[in-house]
Every structure is written in structure tokens, then in C-alpha cells.
Amino acid sequence: MFDGKDPIIVIQKLEMAWAVDASDAEASLYADISPAALSAYLKKHPKVSERKEALKNQPRLKAKITVVGALTSDSVIALKYLERRAPKEFAPLQRQAATDNEGNNLTPIFDKTESKL
């Protein structure tokens, strides 16, 4: 099944690798089995495939918990969070000056003393 390896140890190693979001190729390497053996096993055992996907989501969930937990104590993280989650309200404005080929500013400058039309 697993290139002659103990299936209990192989599954443990696969789960350890998937829990850190390892790819199937990386998990196979860590468990010391061939990618083909892993693929065949996953096709025969859909519950293991489901567990794999759940384990691969753990790091993302841990990161979210860490970020949300830091919102109350770190205003920089809070602002970055808002910039990404609510960009219409909180994304920084990006201003770009227009210049000609010689680097001269082409942004119009208005004289404050000009009368309004």
C-alpha cells in the first residue's frame, strides 16, 4: 500500500505534513512514500482526503485567530486588516504625479488668487 511502510506511521507523517499546509508532493517526501502511492491511497479512502483538506486549512485559521487577537493591542495590524477587508473605506490613497520626458511636473498648479468662474 505505502511502498511496504507501516501504514500507521505513514498516515501520522502525512497528517503532520498536511497540518503545516504541505503539498501532496511534500507530504509524500516527508512520509517517505511515492506520490503515486499517496494518490492511489487517497482515491481509495475519500475520508482521508477530506481530513487532508481540513488539516491544510489549520495554518490559515491559526493565522486569522492571531491577527484578530492582535487587533485590540496593535493599531498597525488593525489598520492593515481594515485596508484589506474594507478597501473602499480604508485603502490608502495613491497619488501619482504626471511628469514629462524630462521629469518636469505636469500636474496643474492653480493660483489661489485666481477668481472663480
N, CA and C atoms as an extended XYZ file, in Angstrom:
351
Properties=species:S:1:pos:R:3:atomname:S:1:resname:S:1:resid:I:1 pbc="F F F"
N         0.832       -1.197        0.000 N   MET     1
C         0.000        0.000        0.000 CA  MET     1
C         0.877        1.262        0.000 C   MET     1
N         1.785        1.379        0.959 N   PHE     2
C         2.665        2.542        1.057 CA  PHE     2
C         4.108        2.131        0.830 C   PHE     2
N         4.353        1.516       -0.290 N   ASP     3
C         5.710        1.107       -0.630 CA  ASP     3
C         6.320        0.219        0.454 C   ASP     3
N         5.481       -0.619        1.116 N   GLY     4
C         5.964       -1.538        2.140 CA  GLY     4
C         6.173       -0.920        3.517 C   GLY     4
N         5.778        0.333        3.719 N   LYS     5
C         5.959        1.024        5.001 CA  LYS     5
C         4.762        0.770        5.924 C   LYS     5
N         4.982        0.945        7.218 N   ASP     6
C         3.923        0.795        8.214 CA  ASP     6
C         2.867        1.876        7.968 C   ASP     6
N         1.620        1.484        7.630 N   PRO     7
C         0.588        2.478        7.294 CA  PRO     7
C         0.267        3.445        8.431 C   PRO     7
N         0.339        3.006        9.671 N   ILE     8
C         0.027        3.893       10.796 CA  ILE     8
C         1.052        5.034       10.871 C   ILE     8
N         2.318        4.701       10.732 N   ILE     9
C         3.373        5.722       10.769 CA  ILE     9
C         3.272        6.638        9.559 C   ILE     9
N         2.986        6.055        8.397 N   VAL    10
C         2.863        6.865        7.178 CA  VAL    10
C         1.728        7.872        7.315 C   VAL    10
N         0.570        7.416        7.788 N   ILE    11
C        -0.580        8.317        7.955 CA  ILE    11
C        -0.246        9.417        8.964 C   ILE    11
N         0.424        9.076       10.059 N   GLN    12
C         0.813       10.086       11.048 CA  GLN    12
C         1.708       11.148       10.407 C   GLN    12
N         2.678       10.713        9.619 N   LYS    13
C         3.581       11.659        8.973 CA  LYS    13
C         2.855       12.507        7.937 C   LYS    13
N         1.963       11.883        7.195 N   LEU    14
C         1.184       12.643        6.213 CA  LEU    14
C         0.363       13.723        6.912 C   LEU    14
N        -0.293       13.350        8.014 N   GLU    15
C        -1.116       14.316        8.736 CA  GLU    15
C        -0.271       15.438        9.327 C   GLU    15
N         0.919       15.130        9.809 N   MET    16
C         1.810       16.165       10.335 CA  MET    16
C         2.178       17.147        9.221 C   MET    16
N         2.461       16.621        8.042 N   ALA    17
C         2.830       17.477        6.914 CA  ALA    17
C         1.643       18.317        6.454 C   ALA    17
N         0.490       17.698        6.327 N   TRP    18
C        -0.684       18.453        5.882 CA  TRP    18
C        -1.076       19.527        6.891 C   TRP    18
N        -0.813       19.289        8.185 N   ALA    19
C        -1.163       20.260        9.225 CA  ALA    19
C        -0.331       21.541        9.120 C   ALA    19
N         0.774       21.494        8.367 N   VAL    20
C         1.557       22.710        8.125 CA  VAL    20
C         1.409       23.152        6.673 C   VAL    20
N         0.304       22.725        6.053 N   ASP    21
C        -0.068       23.111        4.688 CA  ASP    21
C         0.913       22.613        3.627 C   ASP    21
N         1.488       21.449        3.860 N   ALA    22
C         2.387       20.858        2.865 CA  ALA    22
C         1.582       20.357        1.675 C   ALA    22
N         2.194       20.430        0.522 N   SER    23
C         1.570       19.869       -0.683 CA  SER    23
C         1.628       18.350       -0.600 C   SER    23
N         0.911       17.682       -1.489 N   ASP    24
C         0.973       16.212       -1.514 CA  ASP    24
C         2.386       15.729       -1.820 C   ASP    24
N         3.086       16.435       -2.692 N   ALA    25
C         4.465       16.046       -3.010 CA  ALA    25
C         5.349       16.169       -1.768 C   ALA    25
N         5.193       17.253       -1.023 N   GLU    26
C         5.973       17.441        0.201 CA  GLU    26
C         5.593       16.413        1.260 C   GLU    26
N         4.298       16.145        1.401 N   ALA    27
C         3.834       15.158        2.382 CA  ALA    27
C         4.362       13.772        2.027 C   ALA    27
N         4.359       13.435        0.757 N   SER    28
C         4.892       12.137        0.321 CA  SER    28
C         6.374       12.032        0.659 C   SER    28
N         7.098       13.078        0.393 N   LEU    29
C         8.531       13.090        0.690 CA  LEU    29
C         8.760       12.921        2.192 C   LEU    29
N         8.003       13.647        2.997 N   TYR    30
C         8.145       13.572        4.456 CA  TYR    30
C         7.793       12.171        4.969 C   TYR    30
N         6.764       11.555        4.399 N   ALA    31
C         6.342       10.217        4.828 CA  ALA    31
C         7.162        9.113        4.173 C   ALA    31
N         8.056        9.493        3.283 N   ASP    32
C         8.942        8.556        2.590 CA  ASP    32
C         8.156        7.529        1.764 C   ASP    32
N         7.159        8.049        1.031 N   ILE    33
C         6.406        7.203        0.100 CA  ILE    33
C         6.387        7.902       -1.251 C   ILE    33
N         5.993        7.178       -2.260 N   SER    34
C         5.934        7.779       -3.591 CA  SER    34
C         4.650        8.600       -3.739 C   SER    34
N         4.694        9.648       -4.529 N   PRO    35
C         3.466       10.406       -4.791 CA  PRO    35
C         2.373        9.538       -5.404 C   PRO    35
N         2.762        8.563       -6.208 N   ALA    36
C         1.774        7.658       -6.820 CA  ALA    36
C         1.074        6.816       -5.758 C   ALA    36
N         1.819        6.361       -4.748 N   ALA    37
C         1.217        5.570       -3.666 CA  ALA    37
C         0.226        6.418       -2.883 C   ALA    37
N         0.589        7.669       -2.634 N   LEU    38
C        -0.325        8.562       -1.923 CA  LEU    38
C        -1.578        8.816       -2.740 C   LEU    38
N        -1.415        9.087       -4.011 N   SER    39
C        -2.555        9.349       -4.882 CA  SER    39
C        -3.508        8.157       -4.918 C   SER    39
N        -2.960        6.968       -5.042 N   ALA    40
C        -3.791        5.754       -5.070 CA  ALA    40
C        -4.525        5.575       -3.744 C   ALA    40
N        -3.844        5.847       -2.650 N   TYR    41
C        -4.459        5.706       -1.338 CA  TYR    41
C        -5.602        6.702       -1.160 C   TYR    41
N        -5.378        7.943       -1.549 N   LEU    42
C        -6.417        8.962       -1.408 CA  LEU    42
C        -7.645        8.654       -2.252 C   LEU    42
N        -7.438        8.056       -3.428 N   LYS    43
C        -8.575        7.679       -4.275 CA  LYS    43
C        -9.413        6.584       -3.619 C   LYS    43
N        -8.767        5.692       -2.915 N   LYS    44
C        -9.469        4.581       -2.255 CA  LYS    44
C       -10.065        4.991       -0.913 C   LYS    44
N        -9.585        6.080       -0.329 N   HIS    45
C       -10.009        6.495        1.007 CA  HIS    45
C       -10.414        7.974        1.006 C   HIS    45
N       -11.630        8.273        0.555 N   PRO    46
C       -12.071        9.671        0.464 CA  PRO    46
C       -12.125       10.386        1.823 C   PRO    46
N       -12.325        9.648        2.912 N   LYS    47
C       -12.352       10.280        4.241 CA  LYS    47
C       -10.981       10.845        4.600 C   LYS    47
N        -9.919       10.150        4.176 N   VAL    48
C        -8.563       10.651        4.422 CA  VAL    48
C        -8.341       11.909        3.588 C   VAL    48
N        -8.875       11.917        2.387 N   SER    49
C        -8.764       13.095        1.526 CA  SER    49
C        -9.473       14.296        2.163 C   SER    49
N       -10.636       14.068        2.755 N   GLU    50
C       -11.365       15.134        3.456 CA  GLU    50
C       -10.566       15.626        4.660 C   GLU    50
N        -9.980       14.689        5.401 N   ARG    51
C        -9.159       15.061        6.568 CA  ARG    51
C        -7.950       15.883        6.120 C   ARG    51
N        -7.368       15.501        4.990 N   LYS    52
C        -6.228       16.236        4.449 CA  LYS    52
C        -6.605       17.695        4.238 C   LYS    52
N        -7.740       17.948        3.599 N   GLU    53
C        -8.167       19.324        3.329 CA  GLU    53
C        -8.413       20.096        4.622 C   GLU    53
N        -8.989       19.426        5.617 N   ALA    54
C        -9.228       20.089        6.907 CA  ALA    54
C        -7.903       20.451        7.571 C   ALA    54
N        -6.954       19.537        7.543 N   LEU    55
C        -5.647       19.797        8.150 CA  LEU    55
C        -4.914       20.929        7.430 C   LEU    55
N        -5.026       20.973        6.116 N   LYS    56
C        -4.330       22.004        5.337 CA  LYS    56
C        -4.887       23.404        5.618 C   LYS    56
N        -6.111       23.491        6.130 N   ASN    57
C        -6.707       24.793        6.457 CA  ASN    57
C        -6.316       25.287        7.847 C   ASN    57
N        -5.731       24.426        8.675 N   GLN    58
C        -5.383       24.819       10.041 CA  GLN    58
C        -4.431       26.014       10.117 C   GLN    58
N        -3.355       26.057        9.344 N   PRO    59
C        -2.454       27.219        9.464 CA  PRO    59
C        -3.137       28.545        9.141 C   PRO    59
N        -4.007       28.547        8.143 N   ARG    60
C        -4.721       29.772        7.783 CA  ARG    60
C        -5.633       30.212        8.929 C   ARG    60
N        -6.314       29.248        9.530 N   LEU    61
C        -7.195       29.565       10.648 CA  LEU    61
C        -6.392       30.084       11.845 C   LEU    61
N        -5.247       29.450       12.134 N   LYS    62
C        -4.398       29.924       13.232 CA  LYS    62
C        -3.922       31.352       12.967 C   LYS    62
N        -3.562       31.636       11.726 N   ALA    63
C        -3.108       32.987       11.375 CA  ALA    63
C        -4.235       33.998       11.566 C   ALA    63
N        -5.437       33.637       11.164 N   LYS    64
C        -6.578       34.545       11.335 CA  LYS    64
C        -6.839       34.813       12.814 C   LYS    64
N        -6.774       33.767       13.621 N   ILE    65
C        -7.001       33.925       15.064 CA  ILE    65
C        -5.946       34.857       15.652 C   ILE    65
N        -4.704       34.692       15.231 N   THR    66
C        -3.614       35.542       15.723 CA  THR    66
C        -3.824       36.996       15.320 C   THR    66
N        -4.172       37.218       14.066 N   VAL    67
C        -4.372       38.590       13.583 CA  VAL    67
C        -5.547       39.248       14.297 C   VAL    67
N        -6.661       38.561       14.369 N   VAL    68
C        -7.841       39.141       15.015 CA  VAL    68
C        -7.570       39.378       16.495 C   VAL    68
N        -6.828       38.488       17.126 N   GLY    69
C        -6.475       38.679       18.530 CA  GLY    69
C        -5.593       39.894       18.751 C   GLY    69
N        -4.769       40.219       17.769 N   ALA    70
C        -3.852       41.354       17.891 CA  ALA    70
C        -4.515       42.689       17.562 C   ALA    70
N        -5.718       42.677       17.051 N   LEU    71
C        -6.381       43.922       16.648 CA  LEU    71
C        -6.542       44.901       17.808 C   LEU    71
N        -6.798       44.396       19.004 N   THR    72
C        -7.025       45.285       20.142 CA  THR    72
C        -5.746       45.890       20.691 C   THR    72
N        -4.602       45.265       20.431 N   SER    73
C        -3.357       45.759       21.014 CA  SER    73
C        -2.377       46.347       20.002 C   SER    73
N        -2.636       46.183       18.723 N   ASP    74
C        -1.686       46.661       17.708 CA  ASP    74
C        -2.439       47.429       16.628 C   ASP    74
N        -2.327       48.752       16.686 N   SER    75
C        -3.078       49.582       15.734 CA  SER    75
C        -2.573       49.427       14.306 C   SER    75
N        -1.301       49.076       14.113 N   VAL    76
C        -0.769       48.877       12.766 CA  VAL    76
C        -1.435       47.659       12.125 C   VAL    76
N        -1.532       46.588       12.886 N   ILE    77
C        -2.212       45.387       12.368 CA  ILE    77
C        -3.684       45.697       12.124 C   ILE    77
N        -4.297       46.449       13.030 N   ALA    78
C        -5.711       46.797       12.856 CA  ALA    78
C        -5.927       47.573       11.561 C   ALA    78
N        -5.046       48.532       11.285 N   LEU    79
C        -5.185       49.315       10.058 CA  LEU    79
C        -4.950       48.446        8.824 C   LEU    79
N        -3.941       47.602        8.842 N   LYS    80
C        -3.691       46.706        7.706 CA  LYS    80
C        -4.881       45.788        7.473 C   LYS    80
N        -5.462       45.311        8.552 N   TYR    81
C        -6.642       44.450        8.445 CA  TYR    81
C        -7.779       45.203        7.750 C   TYR    81
N        -8.028       46.426        8.187 N   LEU    82
C        -9.098       47.224        7.581 CA  LEU    82
C        -8.804       47.562        6.127 C   LEU    82
N        -7.538       47.863        5.811 N   GLU    83
C        -7.176       48.174        4.434 CA  GLU    83
C        -7.486       47.013        3.494 C   GLU    83
N        -7.331       45.801        3.985 N   ARG    84
C        -7.574       44.618        3.139 CA  ARG    84
C        -9.015       44.148        3.176 C   ARG    84
N        -9.661       44.278        4.325 N   ARG    85
C       -11.032       43.785        4.443 CA  ARG    85
C       -12.075       44.817        4.020 C   ARG    85
N       -11.746       46.102        4.113 N   ALA    86
C       -12.680       47.168        3.727 CA  ALA    86
C       -11.916       48.210        2.912 C   ALA    86
N       -11.401       47.818        1.735 N   PRO    87
C       -10.536       48.718        0.978 CA  PRO    87
C       -11.225       49.997        0.504 C   PRO    87
N       -12.528       49.971        0.255 N   LYS    88
C       -13.211       51.182       -0.207 CA  LYS    88
C       -13.146       52.281        0.837 C   LYS    88
N       -13.149       51.891        2.100 N   GLU    89
C       -13.120       52.871        3.179 CA  GLU    89
C       -11.709       53.161        3.680 C   GLU    89
N       -10.834       52.143        3.688 N   PHE    90
C        -9.579       52.281        4.405 CA  PHE    90
C        -8.309       52.127        3.575 C   PHE    90
N        -8.420       51.819        2.299 N   ALA    91
C        -7.207       51.686        1.486 CA  ALA    91
C        -6.523       53.039        1.372 C   ALA    91
N        -5.203       53.050        1.469 N   PRO    92
C        -4.504       54.335        1.351 CA  PRO    92
C        -4.677       54.920       -0.040 C   PRO    92
N        -4.789       56.229       -0.101 N   LEU    93
C        -4.913       56.891       -1.393 CA  LEU    93
C        -3.568       56.840       -2.103 C   LEU    93
N        -3.621       56.591       -3.380 N   GLN    94
C        -2.390       56.561       -4.152 CA  GLN    94
C        -2.407       57.734       -5.112 C   GLN    94
N        -1.479       58.605       -4.925 N   ARG    95
C        -1.365       59.780       -5.786 CA  ARG    95
C        -0.133       59.608       -6.651 C   ARG    95
N        -0.297       59.946       -7.901 N   GLN    96
C         0.817       59.805       -8.825 CA  GLN    96
C         0.948       61.106       -9.608 C   GLN    96
N         2.124       61.686       -9.543 N   ALA    97
C         2.363       62.942      -10.249 CA  ALA    97
C         2.653       62.634      -11.716 C   ALA    97
N         2.092       63.431      -12.575 N   ALA    98
C         2.364       63.289      -14.006 CA  ALA    98
C         3.588       64.127      -14.351 C   ALA    98
N         4.525       63.516      -15.077 N   THR    99
C         5.728       64.245      -15.494 CA  THR    99
C         5.958       64.031      -16.984 C   THR    99
N         6.697       64.958      -17.586 N   ASP   100
C         7.058       64.790      -18.994 CA  ASP   100
C         8.362       63.987      -19.083 C   ASP   100
N         8.897       63.837      -20.300 N   ASN   101
C        10.107       63.041      -20.517 CA  ASN   101
C        11.319       63.578      -19.773 C   ASN   101
N        11.295       64.859      -19.439 N   GLU   102
C        12.428       65.470      -18.752 CA  GLU   102
C        12.223       65.534      -17.239 C   GLU   102
N        11.131       64.957      -16.759 N   GLY   103
C        10.873       64.929      -15.325 CA  GLY   103
C        10.173       66.151      -14.786 C   GLY   103
N         9.709       67.030      -15.674 N   ASN   104
C         9.002       68.231      -15.236 CA  ASN   104
C         7.585       67.864      -14.813 C   ASN   104
N         7.135       68.463      -13.730 N   ASN   105
C         5.809       68.205      -13.200 CA  ASN   105
C         4.739       68.728      -14.154 C   ASN   105
N         3.802       67.866      -14.520 N   LEU   106
C         2.707       68.261      -15.407 CA  LEU   106
C         1.393       68.435      -14.652 C   LEU   106
N         1.431       68.218      -13.335 N   THR   107
C         0.232       68.382      -12.540 CA  THR   107
C        -0.116       69.863      -12.507 C   THR   107
N        -1.336       70.205      -12.854 N   PRO   108
C        -1.684       71.632      -12.904 CA  PRO   108
C        -1.579       72.270      -11.518 C   PRO   108
N        -1.026       73.465      -11.500 N   ILE   109
C        -0.918       74.230      -10.273 CA  ILE   109
C        -1.820       75.452      -10.451 C   ILE   109
N        -2.736       75.638       -9.528 N   PHE   110
C        -3.675       76.739       -9.616 CA  PHE   110
C        -3.270       77.833       -8.662 C   PHE   110
N        -3.359       79.036       -9.138 N   ASP   111
C        -3.069       80.189       -8.303 CA  ASP   111
C        -4.287       80.435       -7.412 C   ASP   111
N        -4.063       80.488       -6.120 N   LYS   112
C        -5.161       80.665       -5.176 CA  LYS   112
C        -5.811       82.040       -5.315 C   LYS   112
N        -5.127       82.948       -5.968 N   THR   113
C        -5.688       84.293       -6.113 CA  THR   113
C        -6.598       84.411       -7.326 C   THR   113
N        -6.611       83.358       -8.172 N   GLU   114
C        -7.475       83.402       -9.363 CA  GLU   114
C        -8.923       83.490       -8.950 C   GLU   114
N        -9.691       84.247       -9.661 N   SER   115
C       -11.104       84.343       -9.344 CA  SER   115
C       -11.843       83.126       -9.881 C   SER   115
N       -12.918       82.810       -9.209 N   LYS   116
C       -13.736       81.673       -9.659 CA  LYS   116
C       -14.583       82.085      -10.833 C   LYS   116
N       -14.773       81.193      -11.767 N   LEU   117
C       -15.586       81.499      -12.961 CA  LEU   117
C       -17.024       81.205      -12.708 C   LEU   117
